[in-house]
């Protein structure tokens, strides 16, 4: 990357993020994402995920700075030394999940997820879900509030809150984690190879409707959801060397 990269600045709607945007654009200029060398996202993890969904297909590296509530995927905010920090940043390549859902109405909905795909019950009735891995049934019936599949980058978020495992970055694994499982009560989920195809079949979807959410994209009344790691889509996040994503994920496992 050049010493004076073309930067596309994107910011959340929060006042502090908008103020930072104005100051950085005044200092470094503004470039459309399609023409930029690097995208700089100003906000929290929600803004980072939004940036990846909107512009991940461009193949541009993304350097985030935390100006939001949660910033696990962001660097600390400092305005003065941005170019030097981008030049010294370490890359972390992420591969999203591809989700394809079939609904009761017969429509098909596809989406990507950089954190997780989660199935959740829509009513007071617990969800009943069958789980197949690579075409083989592994769990005939999971009775639960829901179930999720998480990437390593997302494993410290919703997945960890549901008592799922934290996965090392670059481990080529994904986490399959139940949400408030009632039966089988002792099943805690599984760690799977990243190329595993996971198929969820919703049992009795009319009485026990289920929705699916890929990051923040929700689809309701699903009857089947197939999830696999994307074979051709990757994104590159840039992190300050002293606080890179791999170190953050490792450190999360020693928080007491």
C-alpha positions as CSV (number, residue, x, y, z in Angstrom):
1,X,0.0,0.0,0.0
2,X,1.3,3.5,-0.9
3,X,2.5,5.9,1.8
4,X,-0.5,8.2,0.9
5,X,-3.3,5.7,0.3
6,X,-6.7,6.9,-1.1
7,X,-9.1,6.5,1.8
8,X,-12.8,6.0,1.8
9,X,-14.2,7.2,5.2
10,X,-17.5,5.7,6.4
11,X,-19.1,6.6,9.7
12,X,-22.0,5.7,11.9
13,X,-24.7,8.3,12.6
14,X,-23.4,8.9,16.1
15,X,-22.4,12.5,16.8
16,X,-18.8,11.6,17.8
17,X,-18.4,9.4,14.7
18,X,-19.7,12.2,12.5
19,X,-17.3,14.7,14.1
20,X,-14.4,12.4,13.6
21,X,-15.5,11.9,9.9
22,X,-15.5,15.6,9.3
23,X,-12.0,16.1,10.8
24,X,-10.4,13.1,9.0
25,X,-11.9,14.1,5.6
26,X,-10.6,17.6,6.0
27,X,-7.2,16.2,6.7
28,X,-7.0,13.3,4.2
29,X,-9.7,14.0,1.7
30,X,-12.5,11.6,0.7
31,X,-12.6,8.9,-1.9
32,X,-15.4,6.7,-3.1
33,X,-15.1,3.1,-1.8
34,X,-14.8,1.8,-5.4
35,X,-11.7,3.9,-6.0
36,X,-10.1,3.7,-2.6
37,X,-7.0,1.8,-1.5
38,X,-8.4,1.3,1.9
39,X,-11.7,1.8,3.7
40,X,-11.7,3.4,7.1
41,X,-14.8,2.7,9.2
42,X,-15.6,4.9,12.1
43,X,-18.1,3.5,14.6
44,X,-18.7,0.2,16.4
45,X,-18.9,-3.4,15.3
46,X,-22.3,-2.8,13.8
47,X,-20.9,-0.2,11.4
48,X,-18.0,-2.6,10.6
49,X,-20.4,-5.4,9.7
50,X,-22.5,-3.0,7.7
51,X,-19.3,-1.9,5.8
52,X,-18.3,-5.5,5.1
53,X,-21.8,-6.4,3.8
54,X,-22.0,-3.3,1.6
55,X,-18.4,-3.1,0.3
56,X,-16.8,-6.5,1.0
57,X,-17.1,-7.5,-2.6
58,X,-14.7,-4.7,-3.6
59,X,-11.8,-6.5,-2.1
60,X,-10.6,-3.4,-0.3
61,X,-8.9,-3.7,3.1
62,X,-10.9,-2.2,6.0
63,X,-9.3,-0.3,8.9
64,X,-11.8,0.4,11.7
65,X,-11.6,2.8,14.6
66,X,-13.9,2.5,17.6
67,X,-16.4,5.3,18.0
68,X,-19.3,3.1,19.1
69,X,-20.5,0.9,22.0
70,X,-18.8,-2.4,21.0
71,X,-15.6,-2.4,19.0
72,X,-14.1,-5.9,19.0
73,X,-13.4,-5.6,15.3
74,X,-12.1,-2.0,15.6
75,X,-8.8,-0.3,16.5
76,X,-8.6,2.5,19.1
77,X,-9.5,6.0,17.8
78,X,-6.6,8.4,17.3
79,X,-6.9,11.1,14.6
80,X,-3.3,12.2,14.4
81,X,-1.3,9.3,13.1
82,X,-3.7,7.5,10.8
83,X,-1.5,7.0,7.8
84,X,1.4,5.6,9.8
85,X,-1.0,3.2,11.6
86,X,-2.5,2.0,8.3
87,X,1.0,1.4,6.9
88,X,2.0,-0.7,9.9
89,X,-1.3,-2.5,10.3
90,X,-1.4,-6.3,10.2
91,X,-4.1,-8.0,8.0
92,X,-6.6,-10.5,9.2
93,X,-8.5,-12.4,6.5
94,X,-12.0,-13.4,7.2
95,X,-14.2,-15.8,5.3
96,X,-18.0,-15.4,5.8
97,X,-20.7,-17.9,6.0
98,X,-23.2,-18.3,3.2
99,X,-26.8,-18.9,4.2
100,X,-29.6,-20.0,2.0
101,X,-33.1,-20.2,3.6
102,X,-36.3,-21.6,2.3
103,X,-39.5,-20.0,3.7
104,X,-43.1,-21.3,4.2
105,X,-44.2,-19.3,1.2
106,X,-41.7,-21.1,-1.1
107,X,-39.2,-18.3,-1.5
108,X,-35.4,-18.6,-1.2
109,X,-33.4,-16.0,0.6
110,X,-29.6,-15.9,0.6
111,X,-27.2,-13.8,2.7
112,X,-23.7,-13.7,4.0
113,X,-22.7,-13.6,7.7
114,X,-19.3,-12.5,9.0
115,X,-20.2,-13.2,12.7
116,X,-23.0,-15.8,12.8
117,X,-26.2,-17.2,11.5
118,X,-28.8,-17.8,14.2
119,X,-32.2,-19.5,14.1
120,X,-34.6,-18.3,16.7
121,X,-38.2,-19.2,17.8
122,X,-40.7,-16.6,16.8
123,X,-43.4,-17.3,19.4
124,X,-43.7,-18.7,23.0
125,X,-43.4,-22.2,21.5
126,X,-40.0,-23.8,21.6
127,X,-38.4,-24.5,18.2
128,X,-38.0,-28.2,17.0
129,X,-35.1,-28.5,14.6
130,X,-33.3,-31.3,12.9
131,X,-29.6,-31.0,12.2
132,X,-27.8,-32.6,9.2
133,X,-24.1,-32.3,8.6
134,X,-22.9,-33.1,5.0
135,X,-26.1,-34.9,4.3
136,X,-26.1,-37.0,7.4
137,X,-28.6,-36.5,10.2
138,X,-26.7,-35.9,13.5
139,X,-29.5,-34.7,15.7
140,X,-33.1,-35.9,15.0
141,X,-34.7,-33.2,17.1
142,X,-33.3,-30.3,19.0
143,X,-35.9,-28.6,21.2
144,X,-34.6,-25.1,21.9
145,X,-35.0,-21.4,21.8
146,X,-32.6,-21.5,18.8
147,X,-29.3,-22.6,17.4
148,X,-26.4,-20.7,15.7
149,X,-23.4,-21.2,13.5
150,X,-20.5,-18.9,14.2
151,X,-17.2,-18.0,12.5
152,X,-14.0,-17.6,14.5
153,X,-14.3,-13.8,14.3
154,X,-17.9,-14.0,15.6
155,X,-17.2,-16.6,18.2
156,X,-16.5,-14.1,21.0
157,X,-19.9,-12.3,20.4
158,X,-23.4,-13.9,20.5
159,X,-21.9,-17.4,20.3
160,X,-19.8,-16.9,23.5
161,X,-22.8,-15.4,25.3
162,X,-24.7,-18.6,24.5
163,X,-21.8,-20.6,26.1
164,X,-20.3,-21.6,22.7
165,X,-16.5,-22.0,22.3
166,X,-14.1,-19.3,21.3
167,X,-12.4,-20.3,18.0
168,X,-8.8,-19.2,17.1
169,X,-8.6,-17.1,14.0
170,X,-7.2,-19.2,11.2
171,X,-8.3,-22.5,12.8
172,X,-10.6,-23.3,9.8
173,X,-13.4,-24.2,12.1
174,X,-16.9,-23.0,12.9
175,X,-19.0,-23.4,16.0
176,X,-22.4,-25.0,16.1
177,X,-24.1,-23.8,19.4
178,X,-27.6,-24.3,20.8
179,X,-29.5,-21.5,22.4
180,X,-31.3,-22.5,25.6
181,X,-31.5,-26.2,24.6
182,X,-34.3,-28.1,26.4
183,X,-33.8,-31.5,24.7
184,X,-31.3,-33.0,24.5
185,X,-30.5,-31.1,27.7
186,X,-26.8,-31.9,27.9
187,X,-25.9,-31.2,24.3
188,X,-23.6,-28.2,24.2
189,X,-22.9,-28.0,20.5
190,X,-20.0,-28.9,18.3
191,X,-16.8,-27.5,16.7
192,X,-16.9,-28.4,13.0
193,X,-14.5,-28.1,10.1
194,X,-15.1,-24.9,8.2
195,X,-16.1,-26.7,5.0
196,X,-18.9,-28.6,6.7
197,X,-22.4,-28.1,5.1
198,X,-25.0,-27.6,7.9
199,X,-28.7,-28.1,7.2
200,X,-31.4,-27.2,9.6
201,X,-34.9,-28.5,9.1
202,X,-37.6,-26.8,11.1
203,X,-40.1,-29.4,12.4
204,X,-43.7,-28.3,12.6
205,X,-43.0,-24.8,11.3
206,X,-46.7,-23.7,11.4
207,X,-47.2,-24.4,15.1
208,X,-43.6,-23.5,16.0
209,X,-42.4,-20.8,13.6
210,X,-38.7,-20.0,13.3
211,X,-36.7,-17.0,12.0
212,X,-33.1,-16.9,10.8
213,X,-30.7,-14.0,11.1
214,X,-27.4,-13.7,9.2
215,X,-25.6,-10.9,11.1
216,X,-28.4,-8.3,11.0
217,X,-30.4,-9.6,8.1
218,X,-33.5,-11.4,9.3
219,X,-35.8,-13.8,7.4
220,X,-39.0,-15.1,9.1
221,X,-41.0,-18.3,8.8
222,X,-38.2,-20.5,7.5
223,X,-38.6,-24.2,7.0
224,X,-35.0,-25.0,6.0
225,X,-31.7,-23.3,6.3
226,X,-28.4,-24.4,4.7
227,X,-25.1,-22.9,5.8
228,X,-21.6,-23.3,4.5
229,X,-18.4,-21.3,4.5
230,X,-18.0,-19.2,1.4
231,X,-15.6,-20.7,-1.0
232,X,-14.8,-17.5,-3.0
233,X,-15.4,-14.5,-0.7
234,X,-12.8,-13.1,1.8
235,X,-12.4,-9.7,3.4
236,X,-9.3,-8.2,4.9
237,X,-9.4,-6.3,8.2
238,X,-6.4,-4.2,9.3
239,X,-5.3,-4.1,12.9
240,X,-2.7,-2.3,14.9
241,X,0.2,-4.8,15.6
242,X,-0.1,-4.4,19.4
243,X,-3.7,-5.3,19.4
244,X,-4.4,-7.5,16.5
245,X,-7.5,-9.7,16.1
246,X,-5.8,-13.0,16.8
247,X,-4.4,-11.6,20.1
248,X,-7.9,-10.3,21.0
249,X,-9.5,-13.7,20.4
250,X,-6.8,-15.4,22.4
251,X,-7.1,-12.9,25.3
252,X,-10.8,-13.4,25.5
253,X,-10.2,-17.0,26.6
254,X,-8.3,-15.8,29.7
255,X,-10.8,-13.2,30.9
256,X,-11.9,-14.1,34.5
